[in-house]
Amino acid sequence: MADIKSKFSELAQQKNTQCNFKIQLSDGGPAGEVIVALTKEYDISMVVLGTRGQGVVRRTILGSVSDYVVHHANVPVLIYRG
């Protein structure tokens, strides 16, 4: 966890960007619901998520975390497809 945090800090410094970020691990329920709840609990101003690139059929049947967050969060959501 510390390694991930240090990488984000290093990237922000390289880009000369001031940002605060929080990395949260949770097993408190469905990921999308937990992320939306955390945006409220920690007064988060933006969510950045990665995507696994599920197919349209699979995503339609099962849903996706990023779809859930985009439609339920009250803050901007950036989806990164890597």
Beta strands, then each sheet from edge to edge (+ up, - down):
strand 1: 47-50
strand 2: 77-80
sheet 1: 1+ 2+
end
